[in-house]
């Protein structure tokens, strides 16, 4: 329970209470007057009466990220220690932002980063090359440009306007990362090619990618009010970037503390070098260090042991890995608040280490005839489900062929992931209504210039993006979306497109609030699959499009919002950021499509389980399996009354009731851990499959050590080094992955170190029952399992 002085604080700013006067009102007001020409709508920094009256009218908000051990007055600092340790509370509006080198370097990265990430997207384990790589390399390149380019102008544009500034650096990094991860729509294109043998033109692919990537951005005018300006929306992942920016540019500010010892720059270099060198062991020389399934090595042929202790097809109770790529597969644990990590871990243990094995070994849903965890689905002969056997020539459902073939069977962990997705959808809405409803209403009535936070007040000097810019973007992307679904034979009507967008808009604020506080995103993929599966059964391409427009429109909106928060922390003018994000996204999407087209035409056995370089397309396989479940066969044959998986619908009720029970318990026991519980218990494990315990248990352990133990026992060390450590580990790993592949694996058709690739340490984890996916019960000859023939 927070001390009484915190209770009546603002819903948006629960720890922030403004003084009746700021400490230096005269100086601050004069600064604003001097910058009047920048923005005619500047709010005087010393005018706090509007803030105070608004706060008094707002609602209580119990924020788990606040640290009640610190003081209550934060007029010139953020009330959050994470923010204070990573973000400077000053701004210099005179330094350069959008220069020629900003655009050149930013666009270069907008081609390179998405291209490289699209290349690795089809590989498992896939280590995304994050914006940290561009962040690191842009720094010396920018410094070189500032040092050696002539200070001349060409057509009025300066080649070298002076020193390379931190704001230029931020914009370059945002341009590199805004479209760096694989566009979700590229999975549709891959599934159409691999599963349904459809190869539409590049125009279709480009229209689809652009509309899905940018239509979510058009909600930015709404999200900034609720998810960017309020200081309680801290967006933990952005703090890693802020810490690295300030480290590279040697920015000094009170929030980093006064701990002596190594500078943050030198600490970064040491950790980066160590991470780069270490990955050669789990990533190339001794891959069993990554897949350290030591229990299955003792009993390699025991399927029961494999289901419990295996990493490939098991529940991962072997626990150990020495690979940061596996630990950080779900994002760096050093950037997630411990209470949020604990929610995810509790959910994982409860549902995957307790409930899932019980369901599996009691043969619920005929589970013993399949591995407990897999990315694919099965038929009644224990083979991968062959979707082509139940499709017509127009790639729609063939009911007669389905009855002659087999019902679809889903591994228990996969089924559990669907149940938890059902629960997270209802839990998110109920949780946000209980805890955030007054805050949402409060922010809706409050202008963007009335944010009682030092960073928002500093940003008030810059003009905001006009609403009509967002509306124009929405109209253009809506048109591209309609063109992509109408001209080509997708079987998706326009009314379904509109409904998908309405789903995304409905969830963007509640899901954004959860992500901004916990660093974990609630996915809408399953609920959109369920809706379209009932609305348009038997049409897999329409299902995939509906899911993408419904889910990714929200997800992209939150991606852009996260970048806006980074710009908010680093004091980047919003209008300049808007155009950088738009242009970079278009360039990035085009680059990804080019790389994907090249890969499918060049790499042998692409998306095959036996592909020698690991390009097995795990995400495409999961996406394709979902298209069979929800699009071809449809939820009516799986989840309706009397069907095999009908019992999963109870998770909708569980998700709706759980937040209410937690809220009632919190009222009764306000000092207990219950105040930290939220929908992450259901949604935090959404990456299973293809992720496994290997990607969650060590992740939680590292998070506990640094975000709980170190943070509590040595706060000064944590303040100075934690986010720098996270950035260095991620960057060292990313550079090492690129080096290993392009130097040791890709050249000479993979023949370099061929003997090394086949020694025990690189093959043992695949030679067990876990690696081969051996189920507990195995069929003999022409035996089948499940319902009797034709009864489904």
KOLTI-953610 format. One line per field, with one value per residue (C-alpha): x, y negated, z negated; chain. Coordinates in pm, whole numbers, plus 50000, padded with zeros to 5 digits. Each point is the difference from the previous one (the first is absolute). Example, Ala and Ser with C-alpha at 12.3 -4.5 7.8 and 13.67 -1.06 7.14 Angstrom:
% KOLTI-953610
xx	51230, 50137
yy	50450, 49656
zz	49220, 50066
unit	A, A
END
This chain:
% KOLTI-953610
xx	50000, 50134, 50034, 49693, 50155, 49998, 49636, 49831, 50248, 49908, 49907, 50250, 50264, 49952, 50319, 50026, 49874, 50083, 50114, 49792, 50304, 50281, 50346, 50114, 49686, 50159, 50274, 49766, 49742, 50261, 50130, 49652, 49957, 50327, 49875, 49660, 50076, 50043, 49646, 49723, 49830, 50273, 49878, 50186, 50213, 49922, 49625, 49889, 49650, 49845, 50213, 49907, 49629, 50003, 50185, 49754, 49717, 50169, 49974, 50218, 50239, 50212, 50312, 50230, 50296, 50017, 50257, 49839, 50338, 50089, 49869, 49674, 50119, 50116, 49932, 50337, 50038, 49790, 49840, 50125, 50355, 50027, 49934, 50229, 50286, 49971, 49852, 50140, 49763, 50141, 49960, 50195, 49758, 50279, 50186, 49954, 49737, 49919, 50319, 50119, 50199, 49689, 49812, 50288, 50098, 49639, 49888, 50310, 49915, 49634, 50119, 50273, 49830, 49665, 50180, 50226, 49714, 49780, 50286, 50025, 49624, 49970, 50273, 49968, 50112, 49945, 50195, 49850, 50258, 49860, 50043, 50293, 50226, 49910, 50023, 50356, 50132, 49831, 50191, 50354, 49868, 49826, 50313, 50207, 49755, 50021, 50380, 50078, 49711, 50048, 49790, 49833, 49644, 49856, 49663, 49969, 50059, 50302, 50226, 50144, 49803, 50240, 50042, 49797, 49722, 49812, 49669, 50132, 50116, 49655, 49820, 50245, 49941, 49622, 50012, 50209, 49772, 49647, 49971, 50290, 49802, 49837, 49669, 49722, 49848, 50311, 49894, 49674, 50200, 50228, 49707, 49822, 50311, 50092, 49659, 49765, 50231, 49878, 50243, 49836, 50177, 50241, 49734, 49769, 50282, 50101, 49645, 49936, 50319, 49963, 49637, 50053, 50316, 49874, 49628, 50076, 50220, 49695, 49872, 50297, 49789, 49801, 50270, 50240, 49747, 49961, 50326, 50276, 49945, 49902, 50316, 49846, 50029, 50373, 50051, 50290, 50156, 50067, 50206, 50273, 50037, 49996, 50275, 50216, 49947, 50104, 50295, 50132, 49961, 50140, 49693, 50017, 49687, 49887, 49804, 50305, 50123, 50348, 50145, 50371, 50193, 49986, 49840, 49687, 50185, 50278, 49756, 49806, 50313, 50103, 49657, 49948, 50334, 49931, 49652, 50134, 50270, 49788, 49730, 50249, 49960, 49620, 49944, 50262, 50262, 49788, 49632, 49898, 50082, 49699, 49773, 50130, 49747, 50233, 49729, 49904, 50364, 49991, 49679, 50006, 49734, 49746, 49701, 49860, 50326, 50010, 49650, 50093, 50364, 50053, 50038, 49905, 49669, 49982, 49917, 50361, 50038, 50374, 49994, 50361, 50134, 50321, 49878, 49889, 49811, 49772, 49974, 49912, 49775, 49701, 50190, 50268, 49907, 50202, 49740, 49690, 49888, 50035, 49634, 49909, 50257, 49855, 49653, 50128, 50195, 49707, 49779, 50256, 50048, 49628, 49881, 50299, 50178, 49688, 49683, 50148, 50177, 49684, 49795, 50264, 50053, 49624, 49975, 49764, 49935, 50191, 50315, 50219, 50010, 50187, 50297, 49891, 50127, 50035, 49959, 49791, 49671, 49944, 49762, 49878, 50306, 50245, 50121, 50000, 49654, 49990, 49776, 50009, 49785, 49702, 50016, 49818, 50182, 49898, 50171, 49673, 49878, 49893, 49766, 49985, 50378, 50023, 49772, 50203, 50334, 50028, 49902, 50277, 50183, 50196, 50281, 49910, 50230, 49860, 49644, 50094, 50133, 49658, 49822, 50226, 49941, 49625, 50052, 50230, 49744, 49728, 50247, 50149, 49668, 49881, 50337, 50019, 49641, 50066, 50340, 50029, 49648, 50031, 50350, 49883, 49710, 50229, 50255, 49724, 49897, 50352, 50184, 50340, 50150, 49880, 50224, 50146, 50335, 50338, 50041, 49652, 50061, 50328, 49826, 49724, 50231, 49971, 49694, 49798, 49906, 49665, 49711, 49933, 50342, 49891, 49658, 50159, 50236, 49709, 49803, 50294, 50081, 49633, 49988, 50308, 49847, 49677, 50193, 50209, 49698, 49771, 50219, 50163, 49799, 50030, 49634, 49996, 49713, 50041, 49759, 50238, 50286, 49802, 49917, 50368, 50097, 49727, 50141, 50348, 49876, 49799, 50299, 50283, 49962, 49953, 50271, 50226, 49964, 50098, 50301, 50108, 50006, 50116, 50196, 49777, 49746, 49660, 49942, 49672, 50091, 49784, 49685, 50015, 50046, 49697, 49778, 50092, 49995, 49632, 49921, 50177, 50067, 50211, 50194, 50358, 50137, 49712, 50063, 50367, 49921, 49732, 50236, 50277, 49784, 49838, 50314, 50286, 49816, 49997, 50352, 50144, 49817, 50179, 50334, 49969, 49878, 50306, 50220, 49805, 50072, 50370, 49979, 49813, 50280, 50271, 49810, 49959, 49756, 49689, 49944, 50353, 49968, 49669, 50151, 50310, 49782, 49775, 50279, 50209, 49702, 49935, 50366, 50029, 49693, 50124, 50342, 49843, 49794, 50308, 50201, 49717, 49953, 50374, 50009, 49719, 50157, 50357, 50021, 49950, 49736, 49865, 49750, 50081, 50048, 50334, 50138, 50370, 50056, 49701, 49765, 49706, 49758, 49861, 49774, 49870, 49928, 49802, 49822, 49917, 49877, 49773, 49866, 49903, 49839, 49810, 49977, 49962, 49830, 49861, 49918, 49649, 50146, 50245, 49851, 49622, 49786, 50083, 50334, 50339, 50126, 49670, 50119, 50258, 49724, 49993, 50317, 49792, 49817, 50321, 50154, 49696, 49962, 50367, 50053, 49680, 50115, 50342, 49849, 49778, 50296, 50211, 49730, 50011, 50380, 50143, 50357, 50026, 50157, 49652, 50033, 50267, 49791, 49875, 49910, 50366, 49929, 49796, 50173, 50368, 50067, 49838, 50312, 49951, 50031, 50262, 50152, 50034, 50106, 50352, 49895, 49805, 50157, 50359, 49849, 49809, 50307, 50216, 49718, 49975, 50374, 50030, 49655, 49939, 50317, 50252, 49748, 49915, 50346, 50216, 49772, 50288, 50162, 49666, 49932, 50332, 50048, 49678, 49874, 50351, 50054, 49681, 50098, 50351, 49881, 49744, 50244, 50286, 49770, 49853, 50338, 50129, 49702, 50057, 50373, 49961, 49744, 50159, 50360, 49971, 49667, 49886, 50325, 50100, 49645, 50042, 50299, 50225, 50049, 49780, 50148, 49953, 49630, 49953, 50188, 49812, 49970, 49813, 49770, 49919, 49686, 49851, 50081, 49766, 49629, 49955, 50183, 49808, 49661, 49924, 49659, 49927, 49759, 50110, 49786, 50092, 49943, 49667, 49861, 49829, 49893, 49714, 49631, 49881, 50028, 49747, 49850, 50155
yy	50000, 49661, 49737, 49780, 49704, 50193, 50109, 49691, 49952, 49976, 50305, 49900, 49873, 50190, 49890, 49652, 49710, 49657, 49718, 49685, 49845, 50152, 49954, 49748, 49852, 49690, 50184, 50263, 49752, 49792, 50310, 50074, 49641, 50021, 50314, 49848, 49997, 50377, 50067, 49748, 50241, 50031, 50058, 49786, 50238, 49833, 50001, 50285, 49904, 50190, 50302, 49990, 49963, 50281, 50225, 49932, 50112, 50321, 50353, 50225, 50220, 50257, 50006, 50300, 49828, 49725, 50021, 49874, 49991, 49684, 49652, 49855, 49683, 50049, 49672, 50015, 50379, 50298, 50176, 50333, 50113, 50195, 49681, 49788, 50247, 49997, 49666, 49650, 49733, 49726, 49893, 49789, 49896, 49831, 50316, 50154, 50272, 50076, 49943, 50156, 50260, 50083, 50091, 50177, 50214, 50056, 50120, 50215, 50174, 50021, 50222, 50199, 50076, 50125, 50195, 50179, 50065, 50138, 50232, 50129, 50000, 50337, 50153, 50158, 49884, 49665, 49721, 49672, 49733, 49721, 49628, 50022, 50110, 49694, 49792, 50115, 49981, 49669, 49829, 50034, 49951, 49679, 49880, 50074, 49807, 49704, 50014, 50049, 49885, 49650, 49726, 49907, 49969, 50163, 49860, 49836, 50325, 50012, 50303, 49948, 49777, 50065, 50253, 50321, 49945, 50237, 49906, 50091, 50327, 50070, 49938, 50219, 50282, 49960, 50013, 50314, 50176, 49884, 50263, 50221, 50303, 50217, 49859, 50232, 49996, 50164, 50313, 49998, 49991, 50283, 50217, 49944, 50125, 50291, 50129, 49901, 49964, 49646, 49750, 49662, 49706, 49764, 49725, 50204, 50065, 49632, 49868, 50256, 49926, 49622, 49997, 50234, 49822, 49643, 50009, 50048, 49691, 49789, 50055, 49804, 49691, 50193, 50213, 49714, 49849, 50321, 50186, 49744, 49684, 50154, 50074, 50320, 50146, 50064, 50248, 50194, 50117, 49642, 49940, 50236, 49785, 49678, 50127, 50095, 49666, 49810, 50233, 49959, 49624, 49982, 49828, 49941, 49952, 50059, 50314, 50218, 49961, 49935, 50351, 50008, 50272, 50075, 49745, 50114, 49973, 50235, 50237, 50019, 50083, 50280, 50163, 49958, 50169, 50283, 50062, 49998, 50257, 50222, 50060, 50192, 50286, 50046, 49864, 50196, 50207, 50173, 49946, 50237, 49710, 49830, 50309, 50129, 50282, 50193, 50226, 50133, 50080, 50243, 50167, 49916, 50252, 49952, 49807, 49920, 49837, 49814, 49857, 49857, 49901, 49945, 49660, 50078, 50183, 50005, 49781, 49900, 50105, 50038, 49621, 49917, 49811, 49808, 49804, 49639, 50046, 50249, 49797, 49678, 50165, 49822, 49676, 49908, 50096, 49699, 49766, 50154, 49903, 50294, 50005, 50037, 50277, 50175, 49987, 50167, 50262, 50086, 50037, 50222, 50230, 50026, 50065, 50169, 50186, 50105, 49991, 50099, 50319, 50104, 49961, 50176, 50308, 50046, 50022, 49703, 49921, 50322, 49815, 50305, 50074, 49672, 49827, 49772, 49693, 49942, 49722, 50216, 50194, 50372, 50239, 50332, 50187, 49785, 49819, 49626, 49894, 49982, 49703, 50053, 50312, 49797, 49708, 49938, 49868, 49650, 50053, 50019, 50273, 50337, 50159, 50337, 50032, 49897, 50285, 50244, 49881, 49912, 49747, 49765, 50068, 49729, 50061, 49919, 49698, 49856, 50053, 49834, 49697, 49960, 50030, 49737, 49771, 50029, 49913, 49706, 49836, 49979, 49942, 49699, 49825, 50071, 49912, 49668, 49916, 50067, 49832, 49749, 49880, 49675, 49939, 50044, 49759, 49756, 50001, 49965, 49669, 49871, 49814, 50113, 49680, 50065, 50290, 49958, 50158, 49847, 50181, 49903, 49641, 49993, 50150, 49736, 49759, 50207, 49998, 50324, 50199, 49871, 50242, 49969, 50151, 50319, 49996, 49960, 50288, 50216, 49925, 50089, 50324, 50098, 49960, 50220, 50262, 50007, 50028, 50292, 50204, 49916, 50025, 50331, 50317, 49978, 50087, 49714, 49748, 49632, 50026, 50250, 49753, 49730, 50232, 50097, 49633, 49937, 50285, 49848, 49652, 50139, 50172, 49757, 49790, 50282, 50218, 49697, 49915, 50351, 49997, 49652, 50113, 50363, 50014, 50291, 49979, 50168, 50164, 49991, 50273, 50274, 49794, 49872, 50359, 50109, 49722, 50046, 50378, 49988, 49717, 50137, 50372, 50194, 49701, 50008, 49699, 49781, 50121, 49905, 49657, 49932, 50105, 49779, 49690, 50057, 50087, 49823, 49671, 49988, 50138, 49750, 49719, 50098, 50030, 49646, 49885, 50155, 49804, 49685, 50065, 50035, 49669, 49857, 50101, 49876, 49677, 50061, 49761, 50212, 49876, 50087, 50341, 50059, 49965, 50200, 50286, 49997, 49993, 50261, 50237, 49986, 50061, 50279, 50188, 49988, 50132, 50288, 50109, 49994, 50214, 50249, 50041, 50059, 50258, 50213, 50000, 50069, 50198, 50376, 50183, 49670, 50056, 50371, 50167, 50134, 49674, 50024, 49635, 49979, 49819, 50211, 49703, 50061, 49696, 50086, 50353, 49873, 49747, 50269, 50239, 49726, 49940, 50368, 50002, 49673, 49939, 50335, 50223, 49712, 49956, 50140, 50350, 49960, 49782, 50020, 50215, 50368, 49940, 50116, 49666, 49849, 49999, 49731, 49738, 50006, 49790, 49702, 50021, 50058, 49689, 49784, 50115, 49997, 49619, 49958, 50256, 49840, 49655, 50122, 50177, 49684, 49802, 50252, 50037, 49672, 50073, 50340, 50107, 50006, 49633, 50103, 50262, 49919, 50168, 50085, 50323, 50104, 49814, 49993, 50339, 49914, 50095, 50369, 50154, 49963, 49882, 50244, 50011, 49945, 49644, 49929, 50158, 49871, 49667, 49977, 50103, 49726, 49750, 50098, 49955, 49656, 49845, 50120, 50107, 49754, 49718, 50036, 50073, 49778, 49739, 49769, 50277, 50085, 49634, 49951, 50330, 50203, 49861, 49967, 50370, 50090, 49797, 50147, 50362, 49951, 49816, 50247, 50291, 49836, 49919, 50350, 50169, 49800, 50070, 50375, 50045, 49792, 50101, 50363, 50139, 49829, 50009, 50310, 50136, 50069, 50229, 49800, 50197, 50283, 50256, 49759, 49973, 50374, 50063, 50113, 49653, 49872, 50299, 50160, 49797, 50107, 50370, 50052, 50079, 49631, 49890, 50248, 49918, 50357, 50025, 50222, 50222, 50108, 50161, 50317, 50061, 49864, 49916, 49669, 49815, 49769, 50021, 50280, 49939, 49750, 49909, 49652
zz	50000, 50090, 49728, 49959, 50174, 50329, 49993, 50140, 50280, 50365, 50197, 50259, 49759, 49676, 49831, 50141, 49791, 50131, 49783, 50005, 50162, 50199, 49866, 50260, 50150, 50144, 50186, 50135, 50119, 50174, 50176, 50129, 50124, 50190, 50176, 50077, 50369, 49996, 49881, 49944, 49762, 49740, 49646, 49743, 49802, 49672, 50046, 49783, 49898, 50289, 49915, 49634, 50057, 50254, 49762, 49721, 50229, 50110, 49872, 49795, 50192, 49818, 50216, 49936, 50168, 49740, 49725, 49677, 49824, 50192, 49938, 50124, 50171, 50358, 50178, 50175, 50017, 50096, 49701, 50140, 49913, 50327, 50195, 49786, 50051, 50381, 50109, 49965, 49870, 50223, 50363, 50245, 50280, 50196, 50107, 50345, 50051, 50366, 50197, 50325, 49809, 49795, 50317, 50174, 49702, 49895, 50343, 50040, 49674, 50106, 50285, 49823, 49668, 50136, 50270, 49752, 49758, 50274, 50091, 49642, 49944, 50170, 49781, 49653, 49758, 50163, 49837, 50116, 50073, 49791, 50035, 49760, 50285, 50206, 49684, 49939, 50354, 50084, 49723, 50146, 50354, 49897, 49824, 50313, 50216, 49764, 50001, 50368, 50220, 50141, 49846, 50326, 50122, 50309, 50113, 49660, 49810, 49771, 50041, 49654, 49762, 49712, 49719, 50015, 49748, 49775, 50166, 50343, 49851, 49853, 50328, 50193, 49754, 50018, 50380, 49975, 49754, 50087, 50273, 49899, 49884, 50263, 50118, 49886, 50347, 50144, 49812, 50196, 50321, 49879, 49888, 50330, 50177, 49771, 49889, 50283, 50303, 50067, 50150, 50050, 50162, 49827, 50019, 49779, 49755, 49985, 49956, 49728, 49806, 50023, 49891, 49705, 49884, 50023, 49929, 49630, 50004, 50082, 49645, 49868, 49945, 49743, 49842, 49923, 49762, 49799, 50053, 50059, 49796, 49662, 49797, 49862, 50351, 49966, 50291, 49837, 50329, 50109, 49687, 50126, 50311, 49798, 49772, 50297, 50176, 49690, 49947, 50354, 49992, 49646, 49870, 49626, 49791, 49645, 50076, 50068, 49644, 49869, 49987, 50076, 50181, 50372, 50223, 50178, 50334, 49893, 49831, 50328, 50201, 49762, 49996, 50375, 50076, 49759, 50142, 50355, 49923, 49775, 50260, 50213, 49750, 49975, 50351, 50196, 49818, 49732, 50072, 49722, 49765, 50152, 50001, 49667, 49956, 49769, 49855, 50343, 50069, 49708, 50125, 50373, 50110, 49722, 50141, 49654, 49893, 50331, 49957, 49659, 50034, 50372, 50160, 50361, 49943, 49619, 49702, 49937, 49636, 50061, 49940, 50099, 50302, 50056, 50300, 49970, 50329, 49824, 49680, 50182, 50261, 49841, 49952, 49752, 49642, 49884, 50151, 49841, 49649, 49762, 49905, 50369, 50046, 49695, 50155, 50315, 49804, 49773, 50305, 50169, 49700, 49931, 50351, 50167, 49720, 49804, 50211, 50337, 49876, 49812, 50318, 50207, 49784, 49948, 50381, 50023, 50368, 50095, 49899, 49929, 50373, 50062, 49841, 49717, 50187, 50372, 50255, 50229, 49996, 50061, 50170, 49855, 50130, 49797, 50311, 50060, 50111, 50381, 50071, 50377, 49954, 49874, 50244, 50326, 50305, 49885, 49662, 49807, 49764, 50143, 49740, 50178, 50016, 49634, 49891, 50210, 49861, 49630, 49734, 49897, 49672, 49818, 49746, 49641, 49963, 50322, 49871, 49671, 50188, 50162, 49667, 49843, 50297, 49941, 49635, 50072, 50231, 49735, 49716, 50178, 50045, 49644, 49845, 50183, 49910, 49630, 49971, 50286, 50082, 49802, 50130, 50361, 49946, 49821, 50286, 50258, 49841, 49949, 50275, 50117, 49866, 49646, 49901, 49653, 50078, 50071, 50334, 50122, 49899, 50190, 50305, 49989, 50185, 50319, 50232, 49990, 50309, 50138, 49984, 50373, 50076, 49825, 50170, 50343, 49934, 49885, 50318, 50225, 49819, 49985, 50379, 50044, 49774, 50199, 50327, 49871, 49889, 50293, 50310, 49906, 49911, 49622, 49921, 49744, 50026, 49913, 49705, 49838, 50052, 49817, 49709, 49966, 49970, 49742, 49787, 50019, 49906, 49707, 49844, 50078, 49682, 49742, 50159, 50031, 49633, 49900, 50234, 49888, 49638, 50031, 50329, 50109, 50281, 50005, 50339, 50192, 50244, 49848, 49942, 50359, 50120, 49800, 50136, 50365, 49967, 49908, 50245, 50310, 49943, 50245, 50138, 49868, 50189, 49884, 49646, 50015, 50141, 49738, 49721, 50133, 50040, 49660, 49806, 50174, 50037, 49620, 49965, 50248, 49826, 49680, 50180, 50130, 49658, 49836, 50242, 49918, 49633, 50081, 50184, 49702, 49765, 50237, 50088, 50375, 50178, 50075, 50355, 50108, 49842, 50180, 50345, 49913, 49877, 50308, 50256, 49816, 49973, 50374, 50082, 49742, 50122, 50359, 49895, 49807, 50298, 50221, 49759, 49952, 50373, 50041, 49719, 50137, 50342, 49882, 49674, 50047, 49789, 49871, 49716, 49984, 49660, 50126, 50138, 49916, 49900, 49769, 50241, 49887, 49990, 49648, 50003, 50346, 49881, 49700, 50222, 50253, 49733, 49867, 50350, 50019, 49654, 50027, 50373, 50175, 49742, 49796, 49631, 50045, 50054, 49712, 49727, 50037, 49770, 50036, 50175, 49872, 49868, 49882, 49637, 50084, 50011, 49621, 50014, 50112, 49667, 49804, 50158, 49924, 49639, 49896, 49995, 49796, 49745, 49986, 49949, 49717, 49837, 50034, 49820, 49718, 49991, 50135, 49886, 50170, 50328, 50158, 50100, 50249, 50181, 50349, 50335, 50064, 49812, 50303, 50279, 49903, 50158, 50333, 50196, 49914, 50258, 50145, 49671, 49709, 49636, 50127, 50085, 49680, 49692, 50047, 50111, 49673, 49797, 50155, 49949, 49633, 49945, 50160, 49965, 49644, 49818, 50148, 50020, 49631, 49862, 50221, 50148, 50095, 50212, 50159, 50076, 50174, 50183, 50037, 50330, 50139, 49921, 50184, 50304, 50008, 49975, 50277, 50226, 49950, 50076, 50310, 50153, 49918, 50169, 50318, 49997, 49946, 50274, 50273, 49922, 49885, 50121, 50318, 50208, 50198, 49979, 49628, 50040, 49765, 49679, 50125, 49761, 49712, 50082, 49948, 49677, 49687, 49847, 50306, 50054, 49663, 49937, 50335, 49957, 49704, 49983, 49927, 50314, 50216, 49844, 49890, 49828, 49700, 50194, 50345, 50268, 50181, 50369, 50125, 49655, 49938, 49688, 49915, 50091, 50226, 50373, 50136, 49661, 49986
unit	A, A, A, A, A, A, A, A, A, A, A, A, A, A, A, A, A, A, A, A, A, A, A, A, A, A, A, A, A, A, A, A, A, A, A, A, A, A, A, A, A, A, A, A, A, A, A, A, A, A, A, A, A, A, A, A, A, A, A, A, A, A, A, A, A, A, A, A, A, A, A, A, A, A, A, A, A, A, A, A, A, A, A, A, A, A, A, A, A, A, A, A, A, A, A, A, A, A, A, A, A, A, A, A, A, A, A, A, A, A, A, A, A, A, A, A, A, A, A, A, A, A, A, A, A, A, A, A, A, A, A, A, A, A, A, A, A, A, A, A, A, A, A, A, A, A, A, A, A, A, A, A, A, A, A, A, A, A, A, A, A, A, A, A, A, A, A, A, A, A, A, A, A, A, A, A, A, A, A, A, A, A, A, A, A, A, A, A, A, A, A, A, A, A, A, A, A, A, A, A, A, A, A, A, A, A, A, A, A, A, A, A, A, A, A, A, A, A, A, A, A, A, A, A, A, A, A, A, A, A, A, A, A, A, A, A, A, A, A, A, A, A, A, A, A, A, A, A, A, A, A, A, A, A, A, A, A, A, A, A, A, A, A, A, A, A, A, A, A, A, A, A, A, A, A, A, A, A, A, A, A, A, A, A, A, A, A, A, A, A, A, A, A, A, A, A, A, A, A, A, A, A, A, A, A, A, A, A, A, A, A, A, A, A, A, A, A, A, A, A, A, A, A, A, A, A, A, A, A, A, A, A, A, A, A, A, A, A, A, A, A, A, A, A, A, A, A, A, A, A, A, A, A, A, A, A, A, A, A, A, A, A, A, A, A, A, A, A, A, A, A, A, A, A, A, A, A, A, A, A, A, A, A, A, A, A, A, A, A, A, A, A, A, A, A, A, A, A, A, A, A, A, A, A, A, A, A, A, A, A, A, A, A, A, A, A, A, A, A, A, A, A, A, A, A, A, A, A, A, A, A, A, A, A, A, A, A, A, A, A, A, A, A, A, A, A, A, A, A, A, A, A, A, A, A, A, A, A, A, A, A, A, A, A, A, A, A, A, A, A, A, A, A, A, A, A, A, A, A, A, A, A, A, A, A, A, A, A, A, A, A, A, A, A, A, A, A, A, A, A, A, A, A, A, A, A, A, A, A, A, A, A, A, A, A, A, A, A, A, A, A, A, A, A, A, A, A, A, A, A, A, A, A, A, A, A, A, A, A, A, A, A, A, A, A, A, A, A, A, A, A, A, A, A, A, A, A, A, A, A, A, A, A, A, A, A, A, A, A, A, A, A, A, A, A, A, A, A, A, A, A, A, A, A, A, A, A, A, A, A, A, A, A, A, A, A, A, A, A, A, A, A, A, A, A, A, A, A, A, A, A, A, A, A, A, A, A, A, A, A, A, A, A, A, A, A, A, A, A, A, A, A, A, A, A, A, A, A, A, A, A, A, A, A, A, A, A, A, A, A, A, A, A, A, A, A, A, A, A, A, A, A, A, A, A, A, A, A, A, A, A, A, A, A, A, A, A, A, A, A, A, A, A, A, A, A, A, A, A, A, A, A, A, A, A, A, A, A, A, A, A, A, A, A, A, A, A, A, A, A, A, A, A, A, A, A, A, A, A, A, A, A, A, A, A, A, A, A, A, A, A, A, A, A, A, A, A, A, A, A, A, A, A, A, A, A, A, A, A, A, A, A, A, A, A, A, A, A, A, A, A, A, A, A, A, A, A, A, A, A, A, A, A, A, A, A, A, A, A, A, A, A, A, A, A, A, A, A, A, A, A, A
END
